[in-house]
Amino acid sequence: MQCSDNAILVGKKYFMRYVLAVLFKLFVEHCNTVKIRALGKNIARAVLTATSAQFLLRELSVARVDIGTVSFITEGRLRNVSSIEIELRIRDYIP
């Protein structure tokens, strides 16, 4: 299977589902990097997902973390929502 999209959008499900999605992207779809994205209250779940995946798979390292704000217009009002993107990458070991 080819790695077509390496992004995982974190929502309100249990965090281990997202950890399993990270492992699926790495081992079944053969992605070298995985991006975990979340908005608002789900940022804590995204960080927990990244640290849990690193704990399970010691070869993972955090390559990049982007934080920012996304603006939405809902019901005629402008809303600013925090966002995070964590990029996990498999380290190359040299024995």
N, C-alpha and C positions, 0 to 999 in steps of 0.2 A: 504494500500500500504506500502511496506517495503522500508526503506531507503537503497538504494544500493550504491549510490555515492553522497557524500555531497559537491562536488566541483562545483563551478560556474566559468567559464572562461569568463572574461570580455573582450569584443572586442570594436567595433566601434558603436554599437547601442546606442540608447538613454538610459540614466542611469536608468530610471524608469522601463525599461524592466528587468534589473538585480535585482532591488529591488523586483519586482514581483516574480522573480525566487527564491529569498531568502525566501519570504513568502510562496511560493509554497512548497519549500523543508521543511520548518518548520511545516506547518499546514496540508498539504496533504500527504507528504511522511513521516511525523513524525520523522524528523532528530533532534537530540539534538544539533548538531553543524553544521555550514555551513562554508565552506572555500571559500573565494573569491580570485581568482588568476588573475593576470594581468602582462603583459610585456610592457616595453617601455612607449610610450605615453599614454597608457590606464591605467597607475597607478593612475592618478588623478581621472579617472572615477570610479575606484575600491574603492578609499577612499570616494568619494561622495556617492557611493552605500552603503557602510557600515554605514556612518553617517546618511543617509536618512532612512535606515532600522532601526537604533537605535531610530531615532526620531519618526517613526511610531509605533514601538513596544518597549515600555519602558523596557520590560523584557530582552532585548538583551544586552549583554555586550561583549566587545572585550576580548577574551581569550588569543590570541597570535597574534603577527605580526612578520612575517619573511621577511626580505629584503635580496636581494642578486643579483648576476650576473649570467646570463646564457650565455654560449658560443655557437655560431652557426658558421658553415662553409657554406658560401653561395658564389657561383661563385669563388671558390678557395681562398676566404679571410676569415679570422677569425674575427667574430664580437662578441662583448660583449654587451648584452642587460640587462638592469636592470629588476628586477622582484620583485613582492610583493605577499604575501599570508596573508590574514586577516582572522582569525578564529573568528566567532561569535557564542556565546553560550547563551542559555536561562538560566537566573538566576533562582535559586530556592528561591521562596519567602516563608518565614515563617510568617504567620499572627499572 
